[in-house]
Structures are given as structure tokens and as C-alpha cells.
Amino acid sequence: MGITRISILCHDVSDNALGRAYILARVLQRRYRVTIIGPKFYRDRIWPPCDTGEVAIESIRGTRHPGWLVHGRRLFDLVRGSDVVYAVKARPTSFGVGLWAQKHLGCPLVLDIDDWEVGGYLDYPTWRRWLLAANLSNPNGYTFTRWMEHRVREADTVTTVSTFLQSRYGGILVPHGRDRDLFDPTHYDGASVRQQHGLPLDMPLLLFLGTPRRHKGLDTLLQTLERMGSHSGPQTVHTVIAGVDWTHPQAKTIADRASQLPLTMLGMQPFAEVPALLAAADMVVVPQSSRPFSQGQIPAKLIDAMAMAKPIVASAVSDIPAMLDGCGLTVPPEDPEALANAIETLLSNRALGEALGVRARQRFLERYTWDAMAEMLLPLIDQVLR
């Protein structure tokens, strides 16, 4: 009997949607032959943080309708020969392809839901949602995504990342995870990392890590930094926003807003370099906004910070309060004053921050490693195959 082949379908391998697919692949390839398959809709690239060569990725160029109806059929050819299809996100170019493979190839279909996709559209006013619904040229647009959500029950098994998503779609909760050996704070020298990036050595370093998006709360963070800068206290902090896609329009907006602050913006970071950057930081902030889309999301960068034993201040949305209970500080979302107070608390009490970081690392080792993911995913795939 040959090695089981798993095709992980990602609806767009050129953007940060690839992140969850990449981690699932890294865990599953411990036992199976795994390939990530998907279109490239953005700049004909593989999303740089995951373009490491450690996972096989097969892609086609993404196009819009009506051309996609013909061009996109190449995904079906890439999926042929799979023993299991694992679709990431209930989107047409991942889950939709998986439904085709389930019906025509007889492949078991597992669906992973790491975001409430339709919830992302609820942030918009009604008139704009109507316009989005009328735009049928985008293969993953609003209308087609809603259609996919109604078909979730057709998957053989569902995995999710949060209790909100689990309550909505059912299935098995499989949180984000990280490699415990790569994310080991004893392996890195924060001072040398600061020198490498030209960061100050004599100031506390505050880190925001991740792809800037509307729901990530960067506006709240910038308001917080402006508030802290207006204080006359002795603490001065330098902030790093890392993970910026310079081709995205929001990058310039953030840069213009932050030009008067002690702040450094760094581009997208390969997964293997994230731990070193975290080692250079004194504190990590995760200022998620309170939006419909945020209810189900668990920022993977929160797990990164926990793994590296960092003091963390995060917004109290989704499962974040439970994850950081006793090992981090949470504040109301979109509250710059509360965020500033929490940051200043940790700056003035380093012992507290270190204690929280140690407990965060311990919780990571218990719940959020690749080993913990494997304990859930490997038996799940074996069960699906049977």
C-alpha cells in the first residue's frame, strides 16, 4: 500500500490565506504526502512568508469570470490522484473544488474553517454589500461565498479554530499551532536581531506582528501610541509593525499616519524568521477590533508570542480572553486608553511581564504546538480514510 496523498486546497496561495494551509501541511506531512493546491490571484506569486520550499505547492494563475470557468478547471486535474482533499476556507476555489473531487473522484472531503468569511462582508454598509453581491466576476466574491457557506454540511468532516466557528459550523476544534523547537526563546539573541534591523538597543520595543487588515486594530494601536507620546512619563517606547505587504494600499496609509511616531515598519517575514524578531521585542500587542469578522478569528501571531514567552496585551475578542487567562493582559477592543494603560503597566513592572510570558510559554507547550495539532489531525485523517 502506497503513501496516502493529501491535497490541501487553498483558495488563494498568493495571499495570507496560505498561512493556515501551510501549517496544516507541515503537521500532516509527518505521515502523509501533502501538496498545497490553489490559484494565484495576486501578483502571480506564492505568499512570501510560506514560500520556503518546505511544502510542495502547485498553483495556477487566477483569473476572473467568465474566463475562470474554463481556466479554473485545471485545479481539477491537480487534485486527481488524491486520497483525501482538505479544503481551507469555505470559498469556491478551495471548498468548491473539494466538493467536485468528493462527487467525481470519490475523495473524502475535510473542510477547515479558520474565519467567518461571510462575516467579513457584514462590516460593510448594506448598499456596498448589494454592489458586492452584484459583482459576479470574482470567483470568490460575496455571492459565491454565501453559496459555499450553505454547503458546509456536505463536507465529510469540519475543523475550526475557535469556539464561535465551532458553534456555527460544528466539527472539531483544531487551534493554530507552531513548531516548539523553532519557537524556542533560548535559541535567539534579541540584541543582535535589533542590530540587524536597525532598531534601538536602549528603548523598550513594542511589536505588532501580522498582515495589516481592517480588523487587526492598527488604527487603535496608532491612537494608543499617539496618546502615550503625549504623556510626560519617563517611559519611551519604540514600536515595530512587521508583516507589511508594501504592495497593499493600506501600507501607505499606515506609513503616512505613523510618520511622526517612533515606529519602524518591516515587510513580510518568512515563518522561520518570526521567532528571532519576537526575541527582540519586550512586548507584543494584538489589538483586534470588534467586528463581525473578528468574532471567530484567532490571530496566529498570538500563538507566536505565547511560544516565545512574550508579555502580551490583546483585545478581549473571540477566544483570546480564555487563551490568555492568567498569562497575558486583555483590554476592551477599540479602547486606546485601556491599551495604553496595559502597555504602561507592563513597562513599569517587568517582573509581571516576565511571569506572564513564562506562563504563556507553558500554555503554548500544552495546547498550541504542532505535536498537539498532530494528536488531533492524524487520527482524524485515518478515520476519514476508513
C-alpha positions in Angstrom: 0.0 0.0 0.0 1.4 3.4 -1.1 1.7 6.6 0.9 -1.5 8.4 1.4 -1.7 11.6 -0.7 -3.5 14.6 0.8 -4.3 17.7 -1.3 -4.8 20.8 0.7 -6.8 23.3 -1.3 -6.1 27.0 -0.6 -8.4 29.5 -2.3 -5.5 31.9 -3.0 -1.9 30.9 -2.5 -0.7 34.4 -3.3 -2.1 36.0 -0.1 -2.1 35.3 3.6 -4.9 32.7 3.2 -1.9 30.4 2.6 -0.8 30.6 6.2 -3.3 28.1 7.7 -2.9 25.7 4.7 0.9 25.8 5.2 0.7 24.9 8.9 -1.8 22.1 8.3 0.6 20.8 5.6 3.6 20.9 7.9 1.8 18.8 10.5 0.2 16.3 8.1 3.4 15.7 6.1 4.8 13.9 9.2 2.8 10.9 8.0 1.3 11.6 4.5 2.4 13.0 1.2 1.0 16.5 1.2 0.6 19.1 -1.6 -1.0 22.5 -1.3 -3.0 23.3 -4.5 -4.6 26.6 -5.4 -4.8 29.7 -7.7 -2.7 32.8 -7.5 -5.0 35.8 -7.8 -2.5 38.4 -6.6 0.7 39.4 -8.5 1.4 35.8 -9.7 3.4 34.9 -6.6 3.3 32.5 -3.7 2.7 34.4 -0.5 6.3 35.1 0.6 6.2 34.0 4.3 5.3 30.5 3.2 7.4 30.3 0.0 10.0 28.3 1.9 10.3 25.1 -0.2 9.3 23.0 2.9 5.9 22.2 1.4 5.0 21.2 -2.1 2.8 23.9 -3.7 1.1 23.5 -7.1 -0.6 26.6 -8.4 -2.3 28.1 -11.5 -2.9 31.7 -12.4 -6.1 33.1 -11.0 -8.5 34.8 -13.4 -12.0 36.3 -13.2 -15.2 35.1 -14.6 -16.1 34.2 -17.3 -12.5 33.1 -18.1 -12.2 31.3 -14.7 -15.0 28.8 -15.7 -12.5 27.4 -18.3 -9.1 28.3 -16.8 -10.0 27.1 -13.2 -10.8 23.6 -14.4 -7.0 23.0 -14.3 -7.4 22.7 -10.5 -9.5 19.6 -11.0 -6.5 18.0 -12.9 -4.2 18.8 -10.0 -6.5 17.2 -7.5 -6.7 13.9 -9.3 -5.0 11.0 -7.6 -5.7 12.4 -4.1 -6.7 10.0 -1.3 -8.1 12.9 0.8 -8.9 16.5 -0.1 -8.6 19.1 2.7 -10.1 22.4 1.7 -9.2 25.5 3.7 -11.9 28.1 3.9 -15.5 27.8 2.5 -14.6 29.5 -0.7 -15.4 28.4 -4.2 -11.7 27.9 -5.4 -11.0 25.7 -2.4 -14.1 24.2 -0.9 -15.9 24.3 -4.3 -13.1 22.3 -5.9 -13.2 19.9 -2.9 -16.9 19.3 -3.5 -16.2 18.4 -7.1 -13.5 16.0 -6.0 -15.8 14.4 -3.5 -18.5 13.9 -6.1 -16.5 12.9 -9.2 -13.4 11.3 -7.7 -14.9 9.8 -4.5 -12.4 11.6 -2.3 -13.2 12.1 1.4 -13.5 15.9 1.9 -12.4 17.7 5.0 -13.2 21.4 5.4 -11.2 23.7 7.6 -12.8 27.0 8.6 -10.5 29.5 10.2 -12.5 32.6 9.5 -16.2 33.6 9.3 -15.9 34.6 5.6 -19.4 36.0 5.2 -18.9 37.9 8.5 -16.2 39.8 6.8 -18.8 41.4 4.4 -21.0 42.4 7.3 -18.5 45.2 8.2 -19.7 47.0 5.0 -22.9 49.1 4.8 -25.9 47.4 3.1 -25.5 49.4 -0.2 -22.0 48.2 -0.6 -22.9 44.5 0.1 -25.5 44.8 -2.7 -22.8 46.0 -5.0 -20.5 43.2 -3.9 -23.3 40.7 -4.5 -23.9 42.0 -8.0 -20.2 41.7 -8.9 -20.1 38.1 -10.3 -16.7 38.4 -11.9 -14.8 37.5 -8.7 -14.8 33.6 -8.3 -14.5 34.1 -4.5 -16.9 37.0 -4.3 -19.7 37.6 -1.9 -22.5 35.8 -3.7 -20.4 32.7 -4.4 -19.0 32.7 -0.8 -22.5 32.7 0.7 -23.4 29.8 -1.6 -20.4 27.8 -0.2 -21.4 28.6 3.4 -24.8 26.9 2.8 -23.0 23.8 1.6 -20.7 23.3 4.6 -22.7 20.3 5.8 -21.7 18.4 2.7 -18.1 18.1 3.9 -17.3 14.7 5.5 -15.6 16.4 8.4 -15.1 20.0 9.5 -12.3 21.5 11.6 -12.3 25.0 13.0 -10.0 27.3 15.1 -12.4 28.9 17.6 -15.5 28.2 19.7 -17.5 30.7 17.7 -16.8 28.9 14.5 -17.4 25.5 16.1 -20.7 26.6 17.4 -21.7 27.9 14.0 -20.4 25.0 11.8 -19.8 22.1 14.2 -16.8 19.9 13.7 -13.6 19.6 15.6 -11.6 22.4 17.2 -8.0 22.4 15.9 -6.3 25.6 17.1 -3.3 27.1 15.3 0.0 25.6 16.3 3.7 26.2 15.9 6.9 24.2 15.9 8.1 24.1 19.6 11.7 23.7 18.5 11.7 26.6 16.1 9.8 28.8 18.5 12.2 28.4 21.5 13.2 31.7 23.2 16.5 30.1 24.3 17.7 29.9 20.7 17.8 33.6 19.9 19.7 36.8 20.8 17.3 39.7 20.8 20.1 42.4 20.8 21.7 41.0 17.6 18.3 40.9 15.9 17.7 44.6 16.8 21.1 45.5 15.3 20.2 43.5 12.2 17.0 45.6 11.6 18.5 48.9 12.8 16.3 49.0 15.9 17.2 50.9 19.0 19.0 49.0 21.7 18.2 51.3 24.6 14.4 51.5 24.4 11.6 49.1 25.2 10.4 47.5 21.9 6.7 47.0 21.3 5.8 44.6 18.4 2.8 44.2 16.2 3.2 41.2 14.0 0.9 40.2 11.2 -0.7 41.2 7.9 -2.3 44.7 8.5 -6.0 44.5 7.8 -9.1 46.5 8.9 -10.0 44.1 11.7 -6.4 43.9 13.1 -6.9 47.2 15.1 -4.0 49.1 13.8 -5.9 52.4 14.0 -6.4 51.7 17.7 -2.7 51.0 18.1 -1.7 54.2 16.4 -4.1 56.2 18.6 -2.6 54.5 21.6 0.9 55.4 20.6 -0.1 59.0 20.0 -1.7 59.0 23.4 1.4 57.6 25.1 3.6 60.1 23.2 1.6 62.9 24.7 2.2 61.7 28.2 5.1 63.2 30.2 6.1 60.0 31.9 9.6 58.6 31.9 8.9 55.6 29.6 9.6 55.9 25.9 8.8 53.0 23.6 9.7 52.2 20.1 7.1 50.2 18.1 7.6 47.8 15.2 4.9 46.8 12.8 6.1 43.7 11.0 4.4 41.8 8.2 3.6 44.8 6.0 2.8 43.9 2.3 4.2 47.0 0.6 2.1 46.3 -2.5 -1.1 46.7 -0.5 -2.8 50.2 -0.5 -3.2 50.1 3.3 0.6 50.0 3.8 0.9 53.6 2.5 -2.0 54.7 4.7 -0.3 53.3 7.8 3.1 54.7 6.9 1.7 58.2 6.4 -0.1 58.1 9.8 2.9 56.7 11.6 5.5 59.1 10.1 5.5 61.2 13.3 5.9 58.3 15.7 8.9 56.4 17.0 7.9 53.5 14.8 9.6 51.1 12.3 7.7 49.2 9.6 9.1 45.9 8.3 7.9 43.9 5.4 6.5 40.4 5.3 8.6 37.9 7.4 9.3 34.3 6.4 7.9 31.9 9.0 11.4 30.8 10.0 12.4 34.3 10.9 9.4 35.2 13.1 10.9 33.8 16.3 14.0 35.9 16.0 12.0 39.0 15.6 9.9 38.2 18.6 13.0 37.6 20.6 14.0 41.3 20.0 10.7 42.6 21.4 9.9 43.4 25.0 6.1 43.1 24.5 3.6 42.0 21.8 0.3 43.8 21.1 -2.7 42.1 19.4 -5.3 45.0 19.2 -8.1 43.2 17.3 -11.1 45.3 16.5 -14.7 44.3 17.5 -16.1 43.4 14.1 -18.3 40.6 12.9 -15.3 39.1 11.1 -13.2 39.2 14.3 -15.7 37.1 16.4 -14.4 33.8 15.0 -10.8 34.7 14.3 -7.8 33.6 16.4 -4.7 35.6 15.3 -2.0 33.0 14.7 0.6 35.7 15.8 -0.9 35.4 19.3 0.4 31.8 19.3 3.8 33.0 18.1 4.1 35.4 21.0 3.0 32.8 23.6 5.5 30.4 22.2 8.3 32.9 22.6 7.3 33.7 26.2 6.5 37.3 25.5 4.3 39.6 27.6 1.1 40.1 25.6 -1.6 42.8 25.6 -4.5 41.8 23.4 -8.1 42.8 22.8 -10.8 40.8 24.5 -12.5 39.4 21.4 -13.2 35.8 20.2 -11.4 33.2 22.4 -8.5 35.5 23.3 -9.5 36.1 26.9 -9.6 32.3 27.6 -6.3 31.8 25.8 -4.6 34.5 27.8 -6.3 33.8 31.1 -3.5 34.1 33.7 -0.8 34.5 31.1 -1.5 37.9 29.4 -3.4 41.1 29.7 -6.6 41.7 27.8 -8.4 45.1 27.2 -11.7 46.1 25.6 -11.4 46.4 21.8 -11.0 49.8 20.2 -10.1 51.4 23.5 -6.8 53.3 23.1 -6.7 54.5 26.7 -7.1 50.9 28.1 -4.5 49.7 25.7 -2.1 52.4 26.7 -2.7 51.7 30.4 -2.0 48.0 29.9 1.2 48.7 28.0 2.4 51.1 30.6 1.6 48.6 33.3 3.9 46.0 31.8 6.6 48.6 31.0 6.7 49.7 34.7 6.5 46.2 36.1 9.0 44.0 34.2 8.7 41.2 36.8 4.9 40.9 36.0 5.6 40.8 32.3 8.3 38.1 32.6 6.0 36.0 34.8 3.1 36.3 32.3 5.5 35.3 29.5 6.7 32.2 31.3 3.1 31.1 31.8 2.2 31.9 28.2 5.1 29.6 27.0 3.8 26.8 29.2 0.3 27.1 27.9 1.7 27.0 24.4 3.6 23.8 25.1 0.4 22.3 26.5 -2.1 23.3 23.8 -0.7 25.0 20.7 2.3 23.1 19.3 2.4 21.1 16.1 2.5 18.0 18.3 -0.8 19.0 19.8 -2.2 19.6 16.3 -0.9 16.2 15.2 -2.7 14.4 18.0 -6.0 15.7 16.6 -5.3 15.7 12.9 -3.6 12.4 12.3 -6.4 10.3 13.9 -8.9 12.4 12.0 -7.4 11.7 8.6 -7.1 8.0 9.5 -10.8 8.0 10.4 -11.8 9.7 7.2 -9.8 7.2 5.2 -11.6 4.3 6.8 
